[in-house]
Amino acid sequence: MCHAAAVWAPPRYCCTVNFAEAADGAEIAWTSEGEGEPLLLIAGQATAMDGWGPTAELLSRYYRVIRFDHRGIGRSGKGDTGRYTTRLLAEDAVAVLDAAGVDLAHVYGHSMGGRVGQWFAIDYPQKVRTLILAATSGGRSPDAGMQPDRAAWDALVSGDVSRLEPLFFDADWVRSNPAATHTFFNSGASAWAKARHFRASREHDAWRQLSSIHA
């Protein structure tokens, strides 16, 4: 079982790293820990699988937790430039489940991972037992009056961890979990990959198809 370090160290993979082959041949790094019903964790934009930290550890006490690095992040390959959309990233997630020998799983997506999870449930309903969407949206709001908070958006694109931390974590939790917090914000993603992840998340729009989800 994975444990967060008491002091920060460079991100490491405390479980055996496996590789799934995506449709374009890109290698997608993934790990599995724990036993029970499969639970697939889909990380947010430009966030490595290690960013799940204590969450993955706790969940692995009850489920077989499967997590992976999105293409262009961590140990996963870049693959074709044209495949950086939330819908095609869902195909990478399917490749991971297939490589893990899993036909049906709980799917938990955070932020961009939630957007990827929406397409996963829309396009591959037979593989989704339940769908958990955290801190995400259906994409560009159909209501023109609903706009992103400008200050939050500016902080998000700044890359300044001191501005990002309050958007993601409670201050007391940050003080108690410095290693996990640092790992979350330090995926080792290149500027090339970050730009494509941000664009994929920004261009996501699944509003018209969301009603088809029955998970």
N, CA, C and O of each residue as an XYZ file, in Angstrom:
860
protein
N       0.844     -1.187      0.000
C       0.000      0.000      0.000
C       0.880      1.238      0.000
O       1.935      1.234      0.635
N       0.476      2.309     -0.699
C       1.294      3.499     -0.802
C       1.103      4.389      0.416
O       0.010      4.460      0.979
N       2.172      5.066      0.819
C       2.121      5.999      1.938
C       2.828      7.285      1.555
O       3.865      7.248      0.891
N       2.281      8.428      1.965
C       2.937      9.698      1.694
C       4.140      9.849      2.604
O       4.095      9.452      3.768
N       5.217     10.421      2.083
C       6.422     10.613      2.884
C       6.212     11.707      3.911
O       5.382     12.595      3.715
N       6.965     11.650      5.020
C       6.841     12.654      6.062
C       7.390     13.997      5.592
O       6.879     15.045      5.987
N       8.407     13.980      4.767
C       8.949     15.185      4.169
C       8.941     14.985      2.671
O       8.916     13.853      2.187
N       8.961     16.090      1.934
C       8.829     15.953      0.494
C      10.064     15.338     -0.133
O      11.194     15.619      0.267
N       9.831     14.506     -1.108
C      10.890     13.934     -1.933
C      10.373     13.965     -3.354
O       9.166     14.116     -3.541
N      11.208     13.832     -4.362
C      10.736     13.833     -5.743
C       9.648     12.786     -5.946
O       9.726     11.708     -5.357
N       8.640     13.069     -6.759
C       7.549     12.107     -6.985
C       8.090     10.725     -7.329
O       9.003     10.592     -8.143
N       7.524      9.706     -6.709
C       7.975      8.344     -6.960
C       6.751      7.466     -7.155
O       5.643      7.831     -6.763
N       6.955      6.329     -7.750
C       5.880      5.370     -7.958
C       6.081      4.249     -6.955
O       6.974      3.417     -7.114
N       5.245      4.229     -5.915
C       5.454      3.260     -4.846
C       4.833      1.910     -5.183
O       4.987      0.951     -4.426
N       4.142      1.828     -6.294
C       3.575      0.569     -6.745
C       4.189      0.234     -8.106
O       4.755      1.104     -8.769
N       4.075     -1.006     -8.509
C       4.625     -1.410     -9.802
C       3.955     -0.637    -10.925
O       2.728     -0.565    -10.996
N       4.765     -0.060    -11.799
C       4.230      0.704    -12.927
C       4.094     -0.211    -14.136
O       5.048     -0.872    -14.546
N       2.892     -0.236    -14.697
C       2.609     -1.010    -15.895
C       2.340     -0.040    -17.040
O       2.202      1.163    -16.817
N       2.265     -0.554    -18.253
C       2.006      0.301    -19.406
C       0.917     -0.295    -20.281
O       0.949     -1.475    -20.632
N      -0.051      0.554    -20.624
C      -1.105      0.177    -21.563
C      -0.802      0.839    -22.893
O      -0.219      1.923    -22.929
N      -1.191      0.199    -23.985
C      -0.961      0.781    -25.303
C      -2.225      1.467    -25.792
O      -3.267      0.830    -25.948
N      -2.130      2.757    -26.032
C      -3.267      3.530    -26.523
C      -3.478      3.266    -28.005
O      -2.678      2.581    -28.642
N      -4.556      3.813    -28.549
C      -4.914      3.563    -29.942
C      -3.839      4.003    -30.921
O      -3.690      3.405    -31.987
N      -3.082      5.052    -30.570
C      -2.035      5.546    -31.462
C      -0.667      4.963    -31.130
O       0.348      5.386    -31.683
N      -0.647      3.988    -30.224
C       0.603      3.346    -29.849
C       1.298      3.975    -28.666
O       2.299      3.437    -28.194
N       0.802      5.104    -28.163
C       1.409      5.749    -26.996
C       1.323      4.837    -25.778
O       0.325      4.142    -25.586
N       2.357      4.841    -24.964
C       2.365      4.046    -23.737
C       1.789      4.873    -22.589
O       2.250      5.980    -22.313
N       0.776      4.319    -21.928
C       0.112      4.988    -20.816
C       0.485      4.254    -19.522
O       0.135      3.088    -19.337
N       1.193      4.945    -18.638
C       1.642      4.338    -17.382
C       0.483      4.228    -16.399
O      -0.297      5.168    -16.246
N       0.371      3.074    -15.731
C      -0.695      2.887    -14.750
C      -0.240      1.985    -13.618
O       0.711      1.217    -13.762
N      -0.930      2.087    -12.491
C      -0.638      1.243    -11.335
C      -1.935      0.686    -10.772
O      -3.020      1.186    -11.069
N      -1.814     -0.341     -9.966
C      -2.965     -0.958     -9.306
C      -2.580     -1.293     -7.873
O      -1.498     -1.823     -7.624
N      -3.463     -0.986     -6.933
C      -3.192     -1.295     -5.529
C      -4.506     -1.602     -4.819
O      -5.555     -1.052     -5.155
N      -4.429     -2.486     -3.838
C      -5.610     -2.861     -3.084
C      -6.388     -3.978     -3.753
O      -6.040     -4.446     -4.837
N      -7.450     -4.391     -3.078
C      -8.306     -5.457     -3.578
C      -9.765     -5.042     -3.455
O     -10.105     -4.136     -2.695
N     -10.613     -5.711     -4.205
C     -12.032     -5.398     -4.179
C     -12.513     -4.987     -5.550
O     -11.860     -5.266     -6.556
N     -13.669     -4.316     -5.594
C     -14.200     -3.865     -6.870
C     -13.247     -2.831     -7.475
O     -12.716     -1.989     -6.752
N     -13.025     -2.883     -8.787
C     -12.112     -1.936     -9.427
C     -12.642     -0.502     -9.351
O     -13.830     -0.254     -9.553
N     -11.748      0.423     -9.061
C     -12.057      1.851     -9.010
C     -10.998      2.583     -9.821
O      -9.825      2.596     -9.448
N     -11.410      3.195    -10.933
C     -10.485      3.911    -11.803
C     -10.463      5.379    -11.422
O     -11.504      6.036    -11.407
N      -9.275      5.899    -11.112
C      -9.109      7.311    -10.784
C      -8.565      8.041    -12.007
O      -7.537      7.651    -12.562
N      -9.257      9.101    -12.428
C      -8.819      9.892    -13.583
C      -8.435     11.280    -13.086
O      -9.285     12.048    -12.636
N      -7.163     11.588    -13.173
C      -6.629     12.836    -12.631
C      -7.004     14.049    -13.473
O      -7.475     13.925    -14.604
N      -6.783     15.223    -12.893
C      -7.060     16.471    -13.578
C      -5.975     16.844    -14.566
O      -5.012     16.102    -14.761
N      -6.138     17.998    -15.186
C      -5.210     18.435    -16.227
C      -3.800     18.634    -15.679
O      -3.599     19.234    -14.623
N      -2.842     18.118    -16.422
C      -1.416     18.260    -16.083
C      -1.099     17.748    -14.682
O      -0.162     18.226    -14.042
N      -1.876     16.777    -14.203
C      -1.648     16.198    -12.882
C      -1.309     14.721    -13.027
O      -2.003     13.981    -13.724
N      -0.240     14.301    -12.366
C       0.191     12.911    -12.443
C      -0.633     12.034    -11.513
O      -1.319     12.534    -10.621
N      -0.563     10.737    -11.722
C      -1.324      9.816    -10.872
C      -0.906      9.907     -9.405
O      -1.719      9.642     -8.519
N       0.354     10.279     -9.131
C       0.797     10.419     -7.749
C       0.051     11.533     -7.026
O       0.033     11.575     -5.796
N      -0.567     12.437     -7.789
C      -1.293     13.534     -7.181
C      -2.490     13.104     -6.358
O      -3.001     13.874     -5.544
N      -2.940     11.869     -6.568
C      -4.068     11.367     -5.769
C      -3.641     11.108     -4.322
O      -4.475     11.140     -3.417
N      -2.360     10.852     -4.099
C      -1.783     10.742     -2.758
C      -2.613      9.976     -1.747
O      -2.987      8.828     -1.986
N      -2.911     10.621     -0.590
C      -3.648      9.956      0.495
C      -5.023      9.463      0.075
O      -5.528      8.493      0.640
N      -5.638     10.115     -0.908
C      -6.956      9.673     -1.375
C      -6.876      8.261     -1.941
O      -7.701      7.407     -1.617
N      -5.877      8.019     -2.789
C      -5.709      6.688     -3.374
C      -5.388      5.668     -2.290
O      -5.877      4.539     -2.327
N      -4.564      6.069     -1.325
C      -4.204      5.140     -0.252
C      -5.430      4.709      0.542
O      -5.615      3.522      0.808
N      -6.261      5.666      0.918
C      -7.455      5.339      1.696
C      -8.436      4.492      0.893
O      -8.996      3.526      1.411
N      -8.642      4.852     -0.361
C      -9.579      4.097     -1.196
C      -9.099      2.673     -1.436
O      -9.913      1.760     -1.577
N      -7.773      2.471     -1.485
C      -7.232      1.138     -1.755
C      -7.466      0.173     -0.596
O      -7.213     -1.024     -0.732
N      -7.939      0.671      0.528
C      -8.282     -0.219      1.642
C      -9.599     -0.954      1.375
O      -9.903     -1.965      2.008
N     -10.365     -0.426      0.433
C     -11.679     -0.987      0.155
C     -11.889     -1.403     -1.303
O     -12.778     -2.199     -1.605
N     -11.063     -0.857     -2.205
C     -11.217     -1.127     -3.626
C      -9.876     -1.487     -4.261
O      -8.818     -1.259     -3.675
N      -9.935     -2.042     -5.443
C      -8.732     -2.168     -6.260
C      -8.599     -0.852     -7.012
O      -9.306     -0.616     -7.991
N      -7.711     -0.017     -6.564
C      -7.552      1.322     -7.124
C      -6.594      1.297     -8.307
O      -5.440      0.887     -8.183
N      -7.088      1.739     -9.443
C      -6.289      1.814    -10.666
C      -6.165      3.285    -11.042
O      -7.171      3.977    -11.197
N      -4.946      3.757    -11.188
C      -4.728      5.143    -11.591
C      -3.653      5.192    -12.662
O      -2.886      4.245    -12.834
N      -3.608      6.298    -13.372
C      -2.689      6.366    -14.508
C      -2.257      7.799    -14.782
O      -2.902      8.755    -14.351
N      -1.155      7.925    -15.507
C      -0.686      9.234    -15.972
C      -1.294      9.499    -17.334
O      -1.164      8.683    -18.247
N      -1.959     10.639    -17.476
C      -2.449     11.018    -18.795
C      -1.272     11.092    -19.772
O      -0.128     11.288    -19.360
N      -1.554     10.938    -21.037
C      -0.506     11.084    -22.049
C       0.166     12.455    -21.884
O      -0.492     13.464    -21.629
N       1.492     12.458    -22.037
C       2.240     13.695    -21.887
C       2.606     14.034    -20.453
O       3.284     15.030    -20.204
N       2.158     13.206    -19.497
C       2.397     13.467    -18.077
C       3.154     12.297    -17.462
O       2.957     11.152    -17.868
N       4.017     12.571    -16.489
C       4.702     11.506    -15.766
C       5.447     10.564    -16.686
O       6.272     10.990    -17.494
N       5.153      9.277    -16.558
C       5.854      8.265    -17.343
C       5.148      7.883    -18.634
O       5.636      7.039    -19.386
N       4.008      8.496    -18.891
C       3.284      8.181    -20.125
C       3.903      8.908    -21.314
O       4.484      9.984    -21.169
N       3.767      8.302    -22.494
C       4.290      8.916    -23.701
C       3.421     10.067    -24.181
O       2.272     10.205    -23.763
N       3.971     10.883    -25.051
C       3.220     12.025    -25.584
C       2.138     11.584    -26.568
O       1.010     12.073    -26.515
N       2.481     10.667    -27.458
C       1.528     10.233    -28.471
C       1.240     11.304    -29.502
O       1.941     12.314    -29.577
N       0.205     11.078    -30.297
C      -0.163     12.012    -31.360
C      -0.732     13.309    -30.787
O      -1.549     13.285    -29.867
N      -0.301     14.415    -31.329
C      -0.756     15.727    -30.856
C      -2.269     15.875    -30.957
O      -2.888     16.503    -30.098
N      -2.868     15.307    -31.993
C      -4.295     15.458    -32.213
C      -5.185     14.702    -31.243
O      -6.408     14.835    -31.298
N      -4.598     13.912    -30.357
C      -5.411     13.108    -29.447
C      -5.572     13.758    -28.066
O      -5.992     13.100    -27.113
N      -5.239     15.047    -27.962
C      -5.396     15.743    -26.695
C      -6.748     16.433    -26.624
O      -6.841     17.661    -26.631
N      -7.795     15.618    -26.557
C      -9.161     16.088    -26.307
C      -9.725     15.219    -25.193
O      -9.275     14.090    -24.999
N     -10.701     15.733    -24.465
C     -11.251     14.952    -23.363
C     -11.885     13.650    -23.849
O     -11.828     12.634    -23.157
N     -12.483     13.683    -25.028
C     -13.129     12.474    -25.525
C     -12.108     11.406    -25.901
O     -12.328     10.222    -25.645
N     -10.997     11.812    -26.503
C      -9.972     10.846    -26.872
C      -9.137     10.424    -25.662
O      -8.614      9.310    -25.627
N      -9.011     11.303    -24.680
C      -8.329     10.907    -23.449
C      -9.123      9.809    -22.731
O      -8.552      8.986    -22.017
N     -10.451      9.808    -22.931
C     -11.267      8.735    -22.364
C     -10.888      7.394    -22.974
O     -10.956      6.367    -22.299
N     -10.491      7.391    -24.239
C     -10.053      6.152    -24.876
C      -8.777      5.629    -24.210
O      -8.585      4.419    -24.096
N      -7.900      6.552    -23.766
C      -6.703      6.129    -23.036
C      -7.102      5.433    -21.736
O      -6.506      4.428    -21.349
N      -8.116      5.980    -21.069
C      -8.582      5.388    -19.817
C      -9.123      3.977    -20.050
O      -8.908      3.076    -19.239
N      -9.824      3.800    -21.162
C     -10.339      2.479    -21.508
C      -9.185      1.517    -21.751
O      -9.238      0.361    -21.333
N      -8.139      1.994    -22.427
C      -6.972      1.149    -22.679
C      -6.334      0.696    -21.377
O      -5.846     -0.430    -21.280
N      -6.335      1.567    -20.379
C      -5.785      1.216    -19.069
C      -6.616      0.114    -18.416
O      -6.064     -0.860    -17.904
N      -7.940      0.264    -18.432
C      -8.791     -0.771    -17.844
C      -8.611     -2.100    -18.569
O      -8.554     -3.155    -17.937
N      -8.524     -2.049    -19.876
C      -8.328     -3.276    -20.647
C      -7.009     -3.941    -20.260
O      -6.946     -5.159    -20.093
N      -5.960     -3.136    -20.118
C      -4.656     -3.678    -19.744
C      -4.681     -4.271    -18.348
O      -3.945     -5.211    -18.050
N      -5.542     -3.712    -17.485
C      -5.659     -4.200    -16.114
C      -6.582     -5.409    -16.025
O      -6.750     -5.983    -14.949
N      -7.183     -5.802    -17.155
C      -8.076     -6.948    -17.169
C      -9.412     -6.667    -16.512
O     -10.032     -7.566    -15.944
N      -9.859     -5.414    -16.589
C     -11.102     -5.002    -15.932
C     -12.166     -4.677    -16.970
O     -11.930     -3.884    -17.880
N     -13.341     -5.292    -16.832
C     -14.449     -5.041    -17.750
C     -15.423     -3.996    -17.224
O     -16.083     -3.310    -18.004
N     -15.515     -3.873    -15.882
C     -16.483     -2.977    -15.262
C     -15.848     -2.336    -14.034
O     -15.271     -3.030    -13.196
N     -15.954     -1.005    -13.926
C     -15.300     -0.319    -12.814
C     -16.102      0.888    -12.342
O     -16.902      1.452    -13.089
N     -15.872      1.270    -11.096
C     -16.308      2.573    -10.620
C     -15.333      3.568    -11.238
O     -14.135      3.294    -11.302
N     -15.824      4.717    -11.694
C     -14.968      5.708    -12.340
C     -15.072      7.023    -11.576
O     -16.163      7.571    -11.417
N     -13.941      7.525    -11.109
C     -13.890      8.737    -10.299
C     -12.956      9.736    -10.990
O     -11.744      9.523    -11.036
N     -13.514     10.815    -11.521
C     -12.720     11.803    -12.230
C     -12.723     13.146    -11.537
O     -13.766     13.620    -11.086
N     -11.549     13.764    -11.451
C     -11.410     15.071    -10.816
C     -11.044     16.129    -11.851
O     -10.132     15.923    -12.652
N     -11.746     17.258    -11.841
C     -11.460     18.382    -12.719
C     -11.488     17.929    -14.190
O     -12.521     17.443    -14.649
N     -10.383     18.072    -14.938
C     -10.391     17.576    -16.313
C     -10.688     16.087    -16.338
O     -11.296     15.590    -17.286
N     -10.266     15.375    -15.311
C     -10.554     13.946    -15.222
C     -12.043     13.674    -15.154
O     -12.516     12.643    -15.631
N     -12.788     14.607    -14.556
C     -14.239     14.477    -14.536
C     -14.833     14.656    -15.919
O     -15.822     14.011    -16.269
N     -14.225     15.534    -16.706
C     -14.688     15.735    -18.072
C     -14.376     14.499    -18.917
O     -15.184     14.065    -19.739
N     -13.192     13.950    -18.693
C     -12.837     12.699    -19.371
C     -13.806     11.598    -18.945
O     -14.252     10.798    -19.767
N     -14.126     11.567    -17.644
C     -15.050     10.566    -17.120
C     -16.432     10.651    -17.736
O     -17.100      9.632    -17.908
N     -16.868     11.867    -18.072
C     -18.169     12.023    -18.720
C     -18.188     11.308    -20.071
O     -19.133     10.583    -20.383
N     -17.138     11.519    -20.872
C     -17.084     10.844    -22.165
C     -16.939      9.336    -21.986
O     -17.472      8.551    -22.769
N     -16.209      8.946    -20.943
C     -16.062      7.519    -20.658
C     -17.446      6.896    -20.465
O     -17.752      5.852    -21.041
N     -18.272      7.546    -19.652
C     -19.608      7.013    -19.362
C     -20.540      7.116    -20.568
O     -21.416      6.270    -20.749
N     -20.355      8.147    -21.394
C     -21.194      8.322    -22.578
C     -20.851      7.294    -23.649
O     -21.739      6.678    -24.238
N     -19.556      7.113    -23.898
C     -19.117      6.256    -25.008
C     -18.930      4.798    -24.620
O     -18.985      3.919    -25.481
N     -18.707      4.523    -23.327
C     -18.456      3.144    -22.878
C     -19.302      2.816    -21.640
O     -18.764      2.418    -20.608
N     -20.627      2.984    -21.746
C     -21.494      2.776    -20.573
C     -21.390      1.376    -19.987
O     -21.612      1.184    -18.791
N     -21.054      0.400    -20.823
C     -20.976     -0.974    -20.338
C     -19.796     -1.198    -19.406
O     -19.717     -2.239    -18.755
N     -18.880     -0.243    -19.331
C     -17.704     -0.383    -18.492
C     -17.810      0.379    -17.170
O     -16.925      0.273    -16.320
N     -18.891      1.147    -16.994
C     -19.012      2.027    -15.834
C     -20.056      1.513    -14.852
O     -21.242      1.433    -15.171
N     -19.598      1.168    -13.653
C     -20.524      0.728    -12.597
C     -21.149      1.953    -11.937
O     -22.371      2.044    -11.828
N     -20.325      2.886    -11.503
C     -20.791      4.157    -10.960
C     -19.846      5.241    -11.459
O     -18.695      4.967    -11.797
N     -20.343      6.481    -11.502
C     -19.551      7.601    -11.973
C     -19.515      8.682    -10.908
O     -20.559      9.161    -10.466
N     -18.313      9.069    -10.494
C     -18.129     10.118     -9.486
C     -17.412     11.277    -10.163
O     -16.313     11.103    -10.691
N     -18.016     12.451    -10.152
C     -17.448     13.631    -10.791
C     -17.144     14.680     -9.729
O     -18.050     15.146     -9.038
N     -15.878     15.050     -9.597
C     -15.454     15.994     -8.561
C     -14.862     17.253     -9.171
O     -13.992     17.174    -10.037
N     -15.329     18.418     -8.725
C     -14.766     19.706     -9.128
C     -14.646     19.810    -10.640
O     -13.574     20.105    -11.168
N     -15.741     19.570    -11.325
C     -15.701     19.540    -12.787
C     -16.958     20.186    -13.356
O     -17.753     20.758    -12.610
N     -17.143     20.101    -14.663
C     -18.332     20.655    -15.302
C     -18.553     19.961    -16.634
O     -17.719     19.179    -17.092
N     -19.688     20.260    -17.245
C     -19.998     19.694    -18.546
C     -19.318     20.434    -19.679
O     -19.469     20.072    -20.846
N     -18.571     21.467    -19.339
C     -17.870     22.241    -20.358
C     -18.345     23.674    -20.378
O     -18.813     24.199    -19.368
N     -18.225     24.302    -21.524
C     -18.677     25.677    -21.649
C     -20.164     25.749    -21.330
O     -20.976     25.037    -21.920
N     -20.499     26.609    -20.403
C     -21.877     26.650    -19.933
C     -22.851     27.081    -21.012
O     -22.596     28.051    -21.727
N     -23.977     26.364    -21.139
C     -25.001     26.771    -22.106
C     -25.685     28.064    -21.685
O     -26.368     28.697    -22.489
N     -25.504     28.460    -20.423
C     -26.061     29.706    -19.907
C     -24.982     30.782    -20.009
O     -24.001     30.750    -19.268
N     -25.158     31.715    -20.907
C     -24.140     32.746    -21.140
C     -23.865     33.570    -19.895
O     -22.817     34.206    -19.786
N     -24.808     33.562    -18.951
C     -24.612     34.340    -17.734
C     -23.685     33.680    -16.737
O     -23.266     34.314    -15.769
N     -23.356     32.414    -16.957
C     -22.473     31.700    -16.032
C     -21.054     31.703    -16.588
O     -20.752     30.980    -17.537
N     -20.188     32.516    -15.998
C     -18.819     32.627    -16.449
C     -17.872     32.196    -15.330
O     -18.203     32.342    -14.154
N     -16.697     31.667    -15.681
C     -15.732     31.272    -14.667
C     -15.302     32.462    -13.826
O     -15.243     33.588    -14.321
N     -15.003     32.218    -12.557
C     -14.488     33.260    -11.695
C     -13.128     33.707    -12.228
O     -12.209     32.897    -12.345
N     -13.000     34.993    -12.552
C     -11.783     35.474    -13.216
C     -10.549     35.320    -12.340
O      -9.489     34.915    -12.817
N     -10.687     35.643    -11.053
C      -9.541     35.538    -10.158
C      -9.067     34.094    -10.043
O      -7.867     33.821    -10.027
N     -10.031     33.171     -9.965
C      -9.677     31.759     -9.872
C      -9.019     31.286    -11.157
O      -8.049     30.528    -11.125
N      -9.551     31.737    -12.289
C      -8.978     31.335    -13.572
C      -7.550     31.859    -13.721
O      -6.661     31.133    -14.167
N      -7.332     33.129    -13.343
C      -5.992     33.712    -13.429
C      -5.010     32.945    -12.554
O      -3.862     32.725    -12.942
N      -5.469     32.537    -11.365
C      -4.597     31.763    -10.468
C      -4.281     30.404    -11.075
O      -3.159     29.910    -10.972
N      -5.281     29.809    -11.707
C      -5.106     28.479    -12.286
C      -4.059     28.479    -13.390
O      -3.229     27.572    -13.462
N      -4.094     29.484    -14.244
C      -3.162     29.511    -15.367
C      -1.806     30.093    -14.984
O      -0.855     30.017    -15.762
N      -1.712     30.675    -13.790
C      -0.448     31.296    -13.373
C       0.636     30.275    -13.055
O       1.823     30.541    -13.247
N       0.224     29.102    -12.566
C       1.189     28.104    -12.150
C       1.822     28.419    -10.808
O       2.713     27.695    -10.363
N       1.379     29.486    -10.153
C       1.907     29.899     -8.849
C       1.246     29.056     -7.755
O       0.057     29.205     -7.472
N       2.038     28.170     -7.146
C       1.478     27.238     -6.161
C       0.824     27.967     -4.994
O      -0.196     27.509     -4.479
N       1.393     29.096     -4.566
C       0.825     29.837     -3.440
C      -0.581     30.350     -3.753
O      -1.397     30.519     -2.847
N      -0.864     30.596     -5.031
C      -2.194     31.036     -5.445
C      -3.112     29.853     -5.712
O      -4.332     29.962     -5.592
N      -2.516     28.719     -6.076
C      -3.303     27.535     -6.407
C      -3.787     26.781     -5.170
O      -4.908     26.274     -5.148
N      -2.949     26.709     -4.152
C      -3.282     25.904     -2.968
C      -4.665     26.213     -2.392
O      -5.413     25.279     -2.106
N      -5.043     27.505     -2.206
C      -6.364     27.794     -1.623
C      -7.528     27.336     -2.493
O      -8.636     27.141     -1.992
N      -7.285     27.161     -3.809
C      -8.349     26.715     -4.702
C      -8.609     25.220     -4.589
O      -9.695     24.740     -4.916
N      -7.588     24.481     -4.115
C      -7.676     23.025     -4.103
C      -7.761     22.411     -2.704
O      -8.408     21.379     -2.521
N      -7.117     23.034     -1.718
C      -7.004     22.388     -0.411
C      -7.321     23.337      0.737
O      -7.131     24.549      0.635
N      -7.807     22.763      1.827
C      -7.988     23.495      3.072
C      -6.611     23.836      3.642
O      -5.694     23.018      3.571
N      -6.461     25.024      4.198
C      -5.158     25.480      4.690
C      -4.585     24.554      5.753
O      -3.384     24.283      5.749
N      -5.420     24.065      6.661
C      -4.934     23.154      7.700
C      -4.442     21.852      7.092
O      -3.460     21.275      7.559
N      -5.125     21.388      6.047
C      -4.703     20.137      5.400
C      -3.351     20.327      4.742
O      -2.507     19.432      4.796
N      -3.130     21.477      4.120
C      -1.841     21.759      3.477
C      -0.722     21.721      4.500
O       0.337     21.146      4.248
N      -0.954     22.332      5.656
C       0.079     22.344      6.703
C       0.367     20.940      7.225
O       1.500     20.635      7.599
N      -0.649     20.091      7.252
C      -0.471     18.731      7.773
C       0.035     17.756      6.724
O       0.536     16.683      7.062
N      -0.091     18.123      5.449
C       0.287     17.209      4.360
C       1.145     17.917      3.318
O       0.770     17.973      2.147
N       2.286     18.455      3.726
C       3.120     19.196      2.759
C       3.624     18.331      1.615
O       3.728     18.805      0.484
N       3.939     17.071      1.889
C       4.462     16.196      0.832
C       3.406     15.940     -0.235
O       3.682     16.041     -1.430
N       2.190     15.606      0.206
C       1.115     15.318     -0.742
C       0.750     16.558     -1.549
O       0.472     16.469     -2.745
N       0.753     17.717     -0.889
C       0.431     18.960     -1.582
C       1.475     19.274     -2.644
O       1.137     19.643     -3.768
N       2.733     19.128     -2.284
C       3.815     19.414     -3.237
C       3.736     18.468     -4.438
O       3.888     18.887     -5.585
N       3.499     17.207     -4.156
C       3.419     16.225     -5.247
C       2.275     16.540     -6.192
O       2.411     16.403     -7.408
N       1.147     16.961     -5.634
C      -0.018     17.274     -6.461
C       0.299     18.356     -7.485
O      -0.120     18.270     -8.639
N       1.045     19.383     -7.054
C       1.326     20.514     -7.929
C       2.620     20.367     -8.731
O       2.988     21.269     -9.482
N       3.304     19.244     -8.576
C       4.569     19.057     -9.283
C       4.572     17.725    -10.025
O       5.203     16.756     -9.604
N       3.854     17.708    -11.133
C       3.710     16.480    -11.919
C       4.882     16.263    -12.861
O       5.025     15.180    -13.428
N       5.726     17.281    -13.037
C       6.821     17.157    -13.986
C       6.372     17.318    -15.417
O       7.104     16.967    -16.342
N       5.166     17.850    -15.614
C       4.645     18.027    -16.976
C       5.383     19.155    -17.681
O       5.692     20.180    -17.072
N       5.656     18.969    -18.939
C       6.309     20.008    -19.735
C       5.302     21.085    -20.107
O       4.092     20.871    -20.031
N       5.809     22.236    -20.507
C       4.924     23.312    -20.955
C       4.101     22.843    -22.152
O       2.941     23.226    -22.303
N       4.705     22.013    -23.001
C       4.024     21.458    -24.172
C       2.793     20.672    -23.740
O       1.706     20.861    -24.285
N       2.966     19.792    -22.760
C       1.851     18.959    -22.302
C       0.812     19.787    -21.551
O      -0.389     19.583    -21.734
N       1.260     20.720    -20.707
C       0.320     21.542    -19.951
C      -0.588     22.338    -20.887
O      -1.791     22.448    -20.650
N      -0.010     22.888    -21.944
C      -0.805     23.680    -22.881
C      -1.890     22.835    -23.525
O      -3.013     23.306    -23.704
N      -1.576     21.605    -23.872
C      -2.551     20.735    -24.520
C      -3.604     20.239    -23.545
O      -4.759     20.051    -23.928
N      -3.227     20.025    -22.295
C      -4.205     19.626    -21.283
C      -5.171     20.772    -20.999
O      -6.379     20.556    -20.894
N      -4.643     21.992    -20.876
C      -5.513     23.140    -20.627
C      -6.485     23.337    -21.791
O      -7.661     23.631    -21.576
N      -6.001     23.176    -23.010
C      -6.871     23.343    -24.167
C      -7.943     22.259    -24.200
O      -9.105     22.538    -24.496
N      -7.553     21.028    -23.899
C      -8.531     19.929    -23.886
C      -9.632     20.203    -22.877
O     -10.811     19.983    -23.153
N      -9.239     20.683    -21.704
C     -10.218     20.965    -20.658
C     -11.101     22.146    -21.039
O     -12.315     22.122    -20.833
N     -10.477     23.177    -21.598
C     -11.214     24.398    -21.960
C     -12.216     24.141    -23.075
O     -13.294     24.736    -23.086
N     -11.875     23.263    -24.014
C     -12.741     23.007    -25.159
C     -13.769     21.904    -24.922
O     -14.570     21.600    -25.806
N     -13.747     21.319    -23.756
C     -14.700     20.246    -23.445
C     -16.139     20.762    -23.501
O     -16.435     21.847    -23.000
N     -17.012     19.993    -24.102
C     -18.439     20.336    -24.137
C     -19.246     19.053    -24.312
O     -19.342     18.515    -25.415
N     -19.817     18.576    -23.224
C     -20.603     17.339    -23.273
C     -22.045     17.567    -22.851
O     -22.770     16.606    -22.596
N     -22.477     18.828    -22.773
C     -23.807     19.128    -22.253
C     -24.916     18.363    -22.967
O     -25.816     17.828    -22.319
N     -24.861     18.306    -24.287
C     -25.958     17.674    -25.036
C     -26.024     16.173    -24.835
O     -27.075     15.566    -25.044
N     -24.913     15.564    -24.431
C     -24.863     14.104    -24.280
C     -24.997     13.643    -22.825
O     -25.156     12.451    -22.565
N     -24.932     14.575    -21.888
C     -24.938     14.164    -20.475
C     -26.180     13.386    -20.083
O     -26.113     12.507    -19.223
N     -27.312     13.695    -20.699
C     -28.553     13.001    -20.344
C     -28.531     11.527    -20.710
O     -29.381     10.759    -20.260
N     -27.561     11.131    -21.524
C     -27.474      9.711    -21.909
C     -26.778      8.862    -20.856
O     -26.776      7.634    -20.942
N     -26.182      9.525    -19.852
C     -25.454      8.786    -18.807
C     -26.440      8.188    -17.813
O     -27.271      8.901    -17.252
N     -26.351      6.900    -17.599
C     -27.259      6.212    -16.669
C     -26.516      5.563    -15.512
O     -27.121      4.859    -14.704
N     -25.212      5.791    -15.424
C     -24.426      5.221    -14.316
C     -24.865      5.864    -13.014
O     -24.335      5.533    -11.953
